[in-house]
């Protein structure tokens, strides 16, 4: 029974003698502004008893959905949930919200799929039971698990056999561990989804499917994060390592070779070597049907940490070298230039040590590169993609053997001139004598860091509030702008506007690596002539470096890529190092000088790279003359 205090709308119930509300459109909107107009109008036309029940249901849903209620209500205007469906199945919608609480939004997201919506109409109780089962499996990650139902490939499988989907999701959650949320999100990736379909249809074993999930960027980051975060607590770190399965360890080693601390990588290699018990790595790859791209990741990682071959703790034996090394060089034969591959290859070769066995591998690489280079050089006509490949191979040849006569001296000179890019020149990123710095925050990821950054820059006094809500701190040598948009789209708009005002800046992102592309799509810099230092954040972001360069070849970019998991205030410690540098200095020198503060805030110079061999290779490829 509703008590209404405004006389104009009060109507007397003759039996109970108690005023009650007549739910007009205006009153519904007044009490529940988030209710879509069309839904409010529809309810206001129903018989009075029905109006009461519908409004009561909406209030219940709002209460259960909590902070996401606004977004939940918006779904009532979508094609496949719609107003009529709510009116027809009101009690079922309440049941969904009652069981799923704040995960109601994700349930409605899934229900917004045409196939799942039709399934709901046919058998709402079965659908709700399946939703509840998936939410229980997800536990704290219920929202991510339910979101997966709304992706491109999963709905068709769900309506075919919801119980099988629930069981499959349960297996994913058990296997992914700390990476469970990201694992469900990965089902939105077309390649991972295609593999899930094959597994679901019995054409792929679970181990073969899940190894691709475990090595997927955000899954591996979250699964491996404790190994980095506990690097100062070795006993806890080892306990976490012991809790990982062989498949999980392998998945981490197959992930992007730029991820994780040096010590974490060595722990993973040691653990895998122990689990192999004398078997070859290539046998393990065969067991899990590891694809060629992931094999290359493993090899690049093994090279980076001198664990590939020829030492007592190396992972590859003679059989592996024969079976796998060809996999690593296979992309050299492609006619399309892959910036990420050549970026990683350059970094791997640059980090190779020089014991006899490793030198043998370098010599083999040099021979293979030479053969490919000569073949392309003899072609009468050459495509733009092949021209890029030629330039990349030239860079790698000189990297391995600087005295080679295969590469023209003029081209070698252009490569050597790239060394200047490893130097920080404050004037290049300054306006009116002050470094121009903008720091962008993902609202869903880092509201805590938003507060911490305000505390960090309080030394410059009270900030001014800009027209877009940004905070502006200004000192004698720097102007720092902090901005946190309501959405990634707001962040993009702000960054583009600031780069339009001044393309010579230091730009930083504070948020999870899997949120980076939302606020900073690869073309964010517009391929303009700006000079930009870009600090994109934690380990997952370092794997995006090549794509940013490839999409902005005319932009003079310098990356501070942190290959360990992000935490604390490492980004701000780096910014302080830049602000405190008054004259030109090597990036490596200014980082070394700032090492105590960086370490105090959770950073490790061994995992912070500026102007790597891979970046130099791409700069040469895109700007080579002649």
Buried (B, 14 or more C-beta within 10 A) or exposed (E): EEEBEEEEBBEEEEEEEEBBBBBBBEBBBEBBEBBBEEBBBBBBEBEEEBBBBBBBBBBBBBEBBEEBBEBBBBBBEBEBBBBEBBBEBBEBBBBBBBBBBBBBBBBBBBBBBEBBBEBBEEEBEEBBBBBBBBBBBBEEBBBBBBBBBBBEBBBEBBBEEBEEBBEBBBBBBEBBBBBBBBBBBBBBBEEBBBBBBBBBEEEBBEBBBBBBBBBBBBBBBBBBBBBBBBBEEEEEBBEBBEEBEBBBBBBBBBBBBBBBBBBBBBBBBBBBBEBBEEEBBBEBBEBBBBBBBBBBBBBBBBBBBBBBBBEEEBBBBEEBBEBBBEBBBEBBEEEEBBBBBBBBBBBBBBBBEEEEBBEEBBEEBBEBBBEBBEEBEEEEEEEEEBBBBBBBBBBBBBBBBEEBEBBEEEBBEBBEEBEEBBBBBBEBBBEEEBBBBBBBBBBEBBEEBBEBBEEBBEEBEEBEEEEEEBBBBBBEBBBBBBBBBEEBEBBBEBBEEBBEEEBBBBBBBBBBBBBBBBBBBBEBBBEBEBBBBBBBBBBBBBBBBBBBBBBBBEBBBBBBBBBBBBBBBBBBBBBBBBBBBEEEBBBBEBBEBBBEBBEEBBBBEEBBBBBBBBBBBBBBBBBBEE
